[in-house]
Amino acid sequence: MKSLGYSAYKSTETQVTDNKGKILLLLYDGAIRFTRFARMGMERKDPKIKGENISKVIAIITELDCALDQEKGKELAENLAGLYQYMLRRLTHANVNNEVQPLEEVERLLNELKEAFETAAQQLDETPKKTDQQKEVSSEKLNLSA
């Protein structure tokens, strides 16, 4: 019974690990969508829609900021952290002053970041990776030469 639980855990762990890039893109999609909703709320003079959606964007950006790995990608992480902090200030400004322009700016920045991560993910997917069959052939060659 324990082995089934462990194998299910390992399977889930692998799926989650393999989908970090997808999760990141989904977070950007959500932040972009909620920014649009906040802008629509502002244009319709509906403070509830505006406030709720700005809060959602703030929550997503805060999570993205907290998830940065300062050790692995020090310079990139620092740059992203600065950009996330800037976007949080702009969202607060938009909410307090009822201005659409900062929301448009944040939406543009989020789109640019999403596109950059999509491009990076595509490049990673295109790098040749050894399949299990290629690994078996390689190990057979090693055994033959020994």
N, C-alpha and C positions, 0 to 999 in steps of 0.2 A: 504494500500500500504506500509506503514511504517513497519508493522509487517512482511511482506514478506522479506523486505530488512534486517531486524534485524535477522530473522531466518536463512537467507542465510549467514549472517555474522557469527552467532554463529556456524553454521554447518562448515563453512570454518575454523573458529578458532579451533574447536575441531579436525578437520582433520589435521591441521598443527601441533597442540600440540601433537597429538597422533603419528605423524610421525617424531618427532625430531631425534629419533634413526636412522631411515631410511635415513634421510637427512644427518646425520653425516657419515653414511657408504657410501653414494653416494659421499660425499666430499672426503673421503679417496680413494674411487675407482678412482675418477677423478684425484686426485693428483698422485696416483700410475701410472695411464695411461699416464699422461703428463710427468712424470719423465722418463718413458720408451721412449716416443717420443723424449724427449730431448737427451737421450742417443743415440738413433738412429741417430738423427741429428748430434750429435758430431762424431759418427762413420763414417757417410757419408760425414763428413767435410762440413756440411751445417749449417752455423752460424744462418741463419734465423729460421730454424726449431728448432735448439737448443735454441736460445734466446727466441722465442715465447713460447715454452713449459716450459722453466724454469720460465718465467714470470708468467705463469698460475699456476704453482706449488706454487710459492711465494705468489700469490694472495690468493690461497686456504688456505695455512698455516697461512697467516696473518689473514684471517677471522676466522679460527679455534681458533687462539690465542685471538682475540678480543672477541669471544663469550664465553670464559671461565667465569664461575661464581665464582669469588674470594670469595664470602661470603659463599655459600653453601658447596663447596668442597675445602676449603682453601689449604690443603696440596696437594691434587691431582691437583688442578688448578695450583699451583705454580710449581709442577713437570712438568706438561704438558707445561706450559709457557716456562720453561727452555729448554725443549726438542724441542719445536717449534723454539725458538730462535737459538738453535744449528743447526737445520736443515736449517734455513734461511742462516746462515753463511756458511754452507757447500755448499748450492746451489749457493751462490754468488762466493765462491771459485771455484766451478766447472765451472761456466760460465766465470770467468775472466781468469782462468788458463787452460781452455779447458781440464779438467781432468774428466774421466769417473768414477773413484773410488768414489768420493763424491756423485755422483748421485746414484750409486749402494747402498751406505750406507743409503742415505735418503730413497730410495725405500724400503730397508729392514726395516727401522724404521717405515715407514708408514704402511707396511704390518703387522708388529707386533702390532701396535696400533689398526689397523682395526680388527685384530683377537681378541684382548682383548675386544674391544667394542662389537663385534659380540657375544662373549661368555657371556658378561654381559647382553646383550639384550636377549639372549636365556634364561638365568637364570631368568630374570624378567618375561618373557613370561610364564615360567613354574611354577611360584609361583601361588598358588591357589587364584583365585579372585571370589568373590561372583557374581553370575549372577543376573539379575533382578528377576528371578524366586526365587532364594535362598533368596534374600532380602525381597520379598513379604512373603515367608514362615516365615522368622524370625520376620517380623513385625506382622504377624498374631499370632505367638506364644506370642509375647509381649502383644497383645490385649487380648488374651485368659487368660493370667495369671493375668491381671489387674482386 
